[in-house]
């Protein structure tokens, strides 16, 4: 058992953890250790350590409190649980029609084109984005200029 530097430190730990029987025993033994003759309580503590522990109400809510992170960790450790969609909750996407004239344009798609060396497609995508987002047209113009330079070098 750890040797405590001060009697106050030990009392604070016993107060914080009232169920800690070893702390109660150490506190009882230490309280009479400075006297020349051991008193009856110290003798009882040495012979039957649990006799001195007075029953206290333990705050079970404080002991069993789990933070949000603890709950998530506990959930993730259990492998039998899975997150699944409720039956009938999925939308029927077969009714949605897609026309080839509708193009999907995004900055990510333009970056993918540029990384693959498809500079014409990337420039075309940035031009469409510039028309859709006029507040970012200067930004897109700079990217288009950079891609045209790369295209001319290759």
C-alpha positions, 0 to 999 in steps of 0.5 A, spaced: 500 500 500 502 506 498 505 511 504 502 517 504 506 523 506 500 527 510 495 525 514 490 530 511 492 527 504 489 520 506 483 523 510 482 527 503 482 520 499 478 516 504 473 522 504 473 522 496 472 514 496 468 512 502 468 505 500 475 504 500 476 500 506 484 500 505 484 507 506 480 507 512 484 502 515 490 506 514 487 512 517 485 508 523 492 506 524 495 512 523 491 516 527 494 513 533 501 511 531 503 518 534 502 516 541 506 511 545 501 506 547 496 504 542 489 505 544 483 500 543 481 503 536 488 502 533 488 495 536 482 493 533 484 496 527 490 492 527 486 485 529 480 486 525 481 492 520 474 492 517 471 493 524 472 500 524 469 502 518 463 505 519 457 504 513 456 510 509 451 511 503 455 511 497 453 515 491 451 510 486 450 515 481 457 518 481 460 511 481 456 509 475 456 516 471 458 515 464 460 521 459 458 521 452 465 518 450 464 513 455 457 511 452 460 511 445 466 507 447 462 502 450 457 501 444 463 500 439 466 495 443 460 491 443 460 487 436 453 484 436 450 491 435 449 494 428 446 501 426 441 499 420 435 502 417 428 501 419 424 497 414 420 501 409 424 507 411 428 507 404 426 512 399 424 509 392 429 512 387 427 508 381 422 514 380 427 519 380 429 520 373 436 522 370 437 526 364 444 526 361 444 533 360 444 535 367 451 534 369 454 534 376 459 539 377 463 540 384 470 543 386 472 535 388 470 533 381 475 538 378 480 536 382 480 529 380 480 531 373 486 535 374 490 530 378 488 525 373 491 529 367 484 531 364 486 538 364 480 540 359 475 537 363 477 540 369 478 547 366 471 546 363 468 544 370 471 550 373 468 554 368 461 552 370 462 553 377 464 560 376 458 561 372 454 558 378 458 561 384 459 568 381 462 570 388 468 565 387 469 567 380 476 570 381 478 564 385 476 559 379 479 564 374 486 563 378 485 555 378 483 555 370 489 559 369 494 554 373 491 548 369 492 552 362 499 553 364 500 545 366 496 543 359 501 547 355 507 545 358 505 537 357 
